[in-house]
Amino acid sequence: MSDILNFLQTRNSAPRLTAPAPGPAEMEAIFRAALRAPDHAWLRPWRFLTIAGDRRQDFGRLLEECLLMRDPAADDAARAKALKAPLRAPLLVIVVARLSEHPKVPVLEQRLSAGCAAQAILLAAEASGYAGIWRTGDAAFDRNVMTALGLAAHEEIVGILYLGTRDGAAKPLPDLDTGDFVSSW
Ligand SMILES: Cc1cc2nc3c(=O)[nH]c(=O)nc-3n(C[C@H](O)[C@H](O)[C@H](O)COP(=O)(O)O)c2cc1C
């Protein structure tokens, strides 16, 4: 089996991440992989925001603030979780879908293209010797969070990618049978 095929078959998300994260030159290469996401009509319906270093603390404060706007009764544990969420990895990449009206490309296809870009980032990060995980949650769908991050009304978060170095052993991969998912018609 080719190394690339084996790599694709064994990609594994990493819920626990630590430093180092990919550096600037490595991120440039990773983003170049994202720019090869399939894209109907060449709309380029995505962009990417990076959050690293102290900005993660600022982002945590924003997440806590927006949590309290969604749920003023949020308890201390929920507030602390929001505040600390961005510290789970040294680098966050927010994948933004940029949606527009198009006669042939419904917004679903534009969201899917952004999802492909997100997957390309995860794969390219892993190919570069790092690890990551795609997360969303209520904050990712909160318009207050999006606005504070500078997203326009036609933009959405499709994923918050946590990137860094795997902390601990990789989780075992499930033993799935393609026959449960594939049939001929
Ligand atoms: C759109 C999307 C959103 C996700 N959001 C979360 C999330 O908020 N929290 C989480 O723990 N996993 C989330 N996941 C799942 C993880 O990214 C990952 O797929 C899961 O832990 C299984 O690991 P694996 O990808 O290595 O099989 C999400 C996945 C996708 C595709």
The ligand as an ORCA input file, in Angstrom:
! r2SCAN-3c Opt
* xyz 0 1
  C     -18.040     19.475     12.024
  C     -17.419     18.742     13.173
  C     -17.538     19.259     14.445
  C     -16.979     18.585     15.542
  N     -17.086     19.146     16.787
  C     -16.522     18.510     17.844
  C     -16.557     19.098     19.132
  O     -17.066     20.194     19.329
  N     -15.998     18.405     20.162
  C     -15.395     17.192     19.973
  O     -14.901     16.621     20.945
  N     -15.333     16.622     18.745
  C     -15.872     17.251     17.688
  N     -15.805     16.690     16.445
  C     -15.229     15.328     16.297
  C     -13.708     15.301     16.284
  O     -13.194     16.255     15.374
  C     -13.183     13.903     15.860
  O     -13.636     13.598     14.577
  C     -13.590     12.836     16.838
  O     -12.943     13.072     18.081
  C     -13.234     11.420     16.357
  O     -11.858     11.305     16.149
  P     -11.305     10.805     14.725
  O     -11.593     11.948     13.759
  O      -9.864     10.578     14.938
  O     -12.069      9.576     14.383
  C     -16.310     17.356     15.333
  C     -16.165     16.860     14.034
  C     -16.712     17.546     12.964
  C     -16.540     16.988     11.571
*
